[in-house]
Amino acid sequence: MSVRIKEGDKERIQAFEGTVIAKKHGGIAETFTVRRTSYGVGVERVFPVNSPFVENVEV
């Protein structure tokens, strides 16, 4: 998946590859959790399905 990251005045697209481990709620408040291992440390990120910062999701 690609996520839009805003740092100050700059904006960039960051790739985040992992496994979807959870899908919660429903409707407008629906979220999904993606987990990956980075340098031996597990990282989980929760994304709203309708977020404007989620650029694309590939399966």
C-alpha positions in Angstrom: 0.0 0.0 0.0 1.1 3.6 -0.5 0.6 6.2 2.2 0.8 10.0 1.8 3.1 11.4 4.5 3.1 15.1 5.3 6.3 16.6 6.9 6.0 20.3 7.4 5.5 21.9 4.0 6.6 18.7 2.1 4.5 15.8 1.1 5.7 12.4 -0.1 4.4 8.9 -0.8 5.7 6.0 1.4 5.3 2.3 0.6 4.1 0.2 3.5 4.0 -3.6 2.8 2.7 -6.0 5.3 -0.2 -8.4 6.3 -3.7 -7.2 7.1 -4.3 -8.7 10.6 -7.6 -6.9 11.6 -10.6 -5.1 10.2 -12.7 -3.3 12.7 -16.0 -1.3 12.9 -18.0 -0.6 9.8 -19.4 2.1 7.7 -17.5 5.5 7.8 -15.4 4.6 10.8 -14.0 1.3 9.4 -10.3 0.7 9.9 -7.8 -2.0 9.0 -4.5 -2.9 10.7 -1.4 -3.8 8.8 1.6 -5.6 10.4 5.1 -5.9 9.2 8.5 -6.6 10.6 11.1 -3.9 10.2 14.7 -4.6 11.4 13.5 -7.4 13.7 10.8 -5.2 15.3 7.1 -5.8 14.7 5.3 -2.6 13.5 1.5 -2.3 13.3 -0.3 0.6 11.7 -4.0 1.3 11.8 -5.5 3.0 8.7 -9.0 4.3 8.3 -10.5 2.8 5.1 -11.8 6.3 4.0 -8.6 8.1 4.8 -7.4 10.7 2.2 -3.8 9.7 3.1 -4.1 6.2 1.8 -3.0 6.5 -1.8 -3.6 2.9 -2.9 -3.9 -0.6 -1.6 -2.7 -3.6 -3.6 -3.6 -7.2 -2.8 
